[in-house]
């Protein structure tokens, strides 16, 4: 950070199940790591920090869609650590903006391991004609936002000159939710156009995991109004582009 005026802090253990499996590691990275960044920022005279937070803070909210005013309902160590880190940054004397990401996806997202995100995990399994895992009934919903739009939100937060836009939290999402079952069917249909055998694959239904929330839906009006954030990618086209990128890599 030496010689910088603005910092985007994205480093994290970004997995709810991983935080449940090892809450101490989650706290060390997501909370203590952020406090270390904050301490260094103060020492070096950083003007602004843009913090990558999470929609997991909301948990299973009583009303949907959630807004930035929705009361936190943390259901995992990951959410708790991110909320505590967010509070620390927003209460410092440094200009701060916290971006609460919903489910980020895009090409080159790691599909491997027990804690892989759902879209690359689905794609990877289906490309090999294997059954992806769906945790729970499949009726859980998520808002998937592209990595391009998340990058745009970070640039807007780093560069805004509006005093009313700083020292705020913002939801960063596409503004559209989809059920996990529908997501599976969509990914399968996209890949079946390339290999018809994939169209015969069914998911493996497993019990819901500790820390998982049921529904996730949000308004992005605050980010649109104060930051000028406007997701540019249609959710279906974005998913199709992600599937195509993985297929090209696989092929």
C-alpha positions as CSV (number, residue, x, y, z in Angstrom):
1,X,0.0,0.0,0.0
2,X,3.0,2.2,0.2
3,X,2.5,5.2,-2.1
4,X,-1.2,4.6,-2.6
5,X,-4.2,6.8,-1.7
6,X,-7.0,4.3,-2.3
7,X,-7.1,0.5,-1.4
8,X,-9.5,-2.2,-2.6
9,X,-9.5,-5.0,0.0
10,X,-10.7,-8.2,-1.6
11,X,-8.5,-10.8,0.1
12,X,-10.6,-13.3,2.0
13,X,-11.5,-16.9,2.8
14,X,-14.7,-16.6,0.7
15,X,-16.6,-19.7,1.6
16,X,-19.4,-20.2,4.1
17,X,-18.8,-24.0,4.4
18,X,-15.1,-23.5,4.8
19,X,-15.7,-21.0,7.7
20,X,-18.1,-23.5,9.4
21,X,-15.4,-26.2,9.1
22,X,-12.6,-23.9,10.4
23,X,-14.0,-20.8,12.2
24,X,-10.6,-19.9,13.6
25,X,-9.1,-19.8,10.1
26,X,-12.0,-17.7,8.9
27,X,-11.5,-15.2,11.8
28,X,-7.8,-15.0,11.2
29,X,-8.2,-14.2,7.5
30,X,-11.5,-12.3,7.3
31,X,-11.5,-10.4,10.5
32,X,-7.9,-10.2,11.8
33,X,-6.6,-9.9,8.2
34,X,-8.9,-6.9,7.6
35,X,-7.8,-5.3,10.9
36,X,-4.2,-5.7,9.7
37,X,-5.1,-3.9,6.5
38,X,-6.9,-1.2,8.4
39,X,-3.9,-0.7,10.7
40,X,-1.5,-0.4,7.8
41,X,-3.8,2.0,6.0
42,X,-3.9,4.3,8.9
43,X,-0.1,4.2,9.3
44,X,0.4,5.0,5.6
45,X,-2.2,7.7,5.3
46,X,-4.6,5.9,3.0
47,X,-7.5,8.1,2.0
48,X,-10.1,5.5,1.2
49,X,-10.7,1.7,1.6
50,X,-13.2,-0.2,-0.5
51,X,-14.0,-3.4,1.3
52,X,-15.4,-6.6,-0.2
53,X,-18.2,-7.7,2.1
54,X,-20.9,-10.2,1.6
55,X,-24.7,-10.8,1.3
56,X,-24.3,-13.7,3.7
57,X,-24.6,-11.0,6.4
58,X,-28.4,-10.9,5.8
59,X,-28.9,-14.6,6.4
60,X,-32.5,-15.8,5.9
61,X,-34.1,-12.4,6.1
62,X,-37.8,-12.1,7.0
63,X,-38.6,-10.0,4.0
64,X,-37.3,-10.1,0.4
65,X,-35.7,-8.4,-1.4
66,X,-33.2,-7.2,1.2
67,X,-31.9,-3.7,1.3
68,X,-28.9,-2.2,3.0
69,X,-31.2,-1.4,5.9
70,X,-32.2,-5.0,6.5
71,X,-31.1,-6.2,9.9
72,X,-28.1,-8.5,9.9
73,X,-28.8,-12.2,10.6
74,X,-25.4,-13.9,10.4
75,X,-25.7,-17.7,10.1
76,X,-22.0,-18.6,9.6
77,X,-18.6,-17.6,10.9
78,X,-17.9,-16.1,7.5
79,X,-20.8,-13.7,7.7
80,X,-20.0,-12.8,11.3
81,X,-16.4,-12.0,10.5
82,X,-17.3,-10.0,7.4
83,X,-19.8,-7.9,9.4
84,X,-17.3,-7.3,12.2
85,X,-14.7,-6.2,9.7
86,X,-17.2,-4.0,7.9
87,X,-18.0,-2.2,11.2
88,X,-14.4,-1.7,12.0
89,X,-13.6,-0.1,8.6
90,X,-16.7,2.1,8.6
91,X,-16.0,3.3,12.1
92,X,-12.4,4.3,11.3
93,X,-11.4,7.8,10.3
94,X,-10.6,6.6,6.8
95,X,-13.1,7.1,4.0
96,X,-14.8,3.7,3.6
97,X,-17.2,2.0,1.2
98,X,-18.3,-1.6,1.8
99,X,-19.6,-3.6,-1.1
100,X,-21.8,-6.5,-0.1
101,X,-21.4,-9.0,-3.0
102,X,-24.1,-11.5,-3.8
103,X,-23.0,-14.7,-5.7
104,X,-20.2,-13.7,-8.0
105,X,-19.4,-15.8,-11.1
106,X,-17.4,-15.7,-14.2
107,X,-14.8,-17.6,-16.3
108,X,-11.8,-19.1,-14.6
109,X,-13.6,-19.5,-11.2
110,X,-12.1,-22.6,-9.6
111,X,-14.5,-25.6,-10.1
112,X,-12.5,-27.9,-7.9
113,X,-12.6,-28.8,-4.2
114,X,-15.3,-29.2,-1.5
115,X,-16.0,-25.5,-1.3
116,X,-16.2,-24.7,-5.0
117,X,-18.9,-22.1,-6.0
118,X,-22.1,-23.6,-7.4
119,X,-21.9,-22.5,-11.1
120,X,-18.3,-23.8,-11.8
121,X,-19.1,-26.9,-9.8
122,X,-22.2,-27.6,-11.9
123,X,-20.4,-26.9,-15.1
124,X,-17.4,-29.1,-14.2
125,X,-19.4,-32.1,-13.2
126,X,-21.8,-31.9,-16.1
127,X,-19.0,-31.5,-18.7
128,X,-17.8,-34.9,-17.4
129,X,-21.3,-36.3,-17.4
130,X,-21.3,-36.6,-13.6
131,X,-24.0,-35.6,-11.2
132,X,-23.6,-32.2,-9.5
133,X,-24.7,-31.9,-5.9
134,X,-27.7,-29.8,-5.0
135,X,-27.9,-29.2,-1.3
136,X,-31.5,-29.2,-0.1
137,X,-34.6,-29.2,-2.3
138,X,-33.2,-27.0,-5.0
139,X,-35.8,-24.3,-4.3
140,X,-33.1,-22.1,-2.7
141,X,-32.6,-18.9,-4.6
142,X,-29.5,-16.9,-5.4
143,X,-28.7,-13.6,-7.2
144,X,-25.7,-14.3,-9.5
145,X,-23.6,-11.2,-10.5
146,X,-20.8,-11.3,-13.0
147,X,-17.2,-10.6,-12.0
148,X,-17.2,-7.8,-14.6
149,X,-20.0,-6.0,-12.8
150,X,-18.3,-6.5,-9.5
151,X,-15.1,-5.0,-10.9
152,X,-17.2,-2.1,-12.2
153,X,-18.7,-1.6,-8.7
154,X,-15.2,-1.5,-7.2
155,X,-14.0,1.1,-9.7
156,X,-17.0,3.3,-9.0
157,X,-16.4,3.0,-5.3
158,X,-12.7,3.9,-5.6
159,X,-13.3,6.9,-7.9
160,X,-16.5,8.5,-6.8
161,X,-16.2,12.1,-5.8
162,X,-19.6,12.3,-4.2
163,X,-19.4,12.9,-0.4
164,X,-22.8,11.3,0.0
165,X,-21.5,8.1,-1.6
166,X,-18.7,7.4,0.8
167,X,-19.0,5.8,4.3
168,X,-21.8,3.7,3.0
169,X,-22.6,0.0,2.4
170,X,-24.0,-1.2,-1.0
171,X,-25.5,-4.4,-2.3
172,X,-23.7,-5.5,-5.4
173,X,-25.9,-7.9,-7.4
174,X,-27.7,-8.4,-10.7
175,X,-31.0,-7.6,-9.2
176,X,-32.4,-10.9,-10.4
177,X,-32.7,-14.2,-8.5
178,X,-32.9,-17.8,-9.7
179,X,-33.6,-21.1,-7.9
180,X,-30.7,-23.6,-7.8
181,X,-32.9,-26.2,-9.6
182,X,-33.5,-23.7,-12.4
183,X,-29.8,-22.9,-12.5
184,X,-29.0,-26.6,-12.8
185,X,-31.5,-27.0,-15.7
186,X,-30.2,-24.0,-17.5
187,X,-26.6,-25.0,-17.2
188,X,-27.4,-28.6,-18.3
189,X,-29.4,-27.3,-21.3
190,X,-26.6,-25.1,-22.4
191,X,-24.1,-27.9,-22.2
192,X,-26.5,-30.5,-23.8
193,X,-26.3,-28.4,-26.9
194,X,-22.7,-29.4,-27.1
195,X,-23.0,-33.0,-25.9
196,X,-26.4,-34.6,-25.9
197,X,-25.4,-37.1,-23.2
198,X,-25.2,-34.3,-20.7
199,X,-28.9,-33.7,-21.1
200,X,-29.5,-37.1,-19.4
201,X,-27.6,-36.2,-16.2
202,X,-29.6,-35.7,-13.0
203,X,-28.4,-33.9,-9.9
204,X,-27.4,-35.7,-6.6
205,X,-29.6,-34.3,-3.8
206,X,-27.9,-33.9,-0.5
207,X,-28.9,-32.5,2.9
208,X,-28.6,-28.7,3.2
209,X,-25.3,-27.6,4.7
210,X,-24.7,-25.7,8.0
211,X,-24.6,-22.0,7.3
212,X,-26.5,-22.1,4.0
213,X,-29.3,-19.7,3.6
214,X,-32.6,-20.5,1.8
215,X,-33.3,-17.3,-0.3
216,X,-31.2,-14.5,-1.5
217,X,-32.7,-11.5,-3.3
218,X,-31.9,-7.8,-3.2
219,X,-32.5,-4.3,-4.4
220,X,-29.5,-2.5,-6.0
221,X,-31.3,0.9,-6.1
222,X,-28.9,2.4,-3.5
223,X,-25.8,1.5,-5.5
224,X,-27.5,2.6,-8.7
225,X,-28.4,6.0,-7.2
226,X,-25.3,6.9,-5.2
227,X,-22.6,5.1,-7.1
228,X,-24.0,4.9,-10.6
229,X,-23.8,1.1,-10.5
230,X,-25.7,-0.4,-13.4
231,X,-25.1,-4.1,-14.2
232,X,-24.4,-4.4,-17.9
233,X,-24.8,-8.1,-18.4
234,X,-28.1,-9.9,-18.8
235,X,-28.0,-12.8,-16.3
236,X,-28.8,-15.5,-18.9
237,X,-26.3,-14.2,-21.4
238,X,-23.7,-14.0,-18.6
239,X,-24.3,-17.6,-17.6
240,X,-24.1,-18.7,-21.2
241,X,-20.8,-16.9,-21.6
242,X,-19.4,-18.5,-18.5
243,X,-20.5,-22.0,-19.7
244,X,-18.9,-21.3,-23.1
245,X,-15.6,-20.2,-21.5
246,X,-15.4,-23.4,-19.4
247,X,-16.3,-25.5,-22.4
248,X,-13.5,-23.9,-24.5
249,X,-11.0,-24.5,-21.7
250,X,-12.2,-28.1,-21.4
251,X,-12.2,-28.8,-25.1
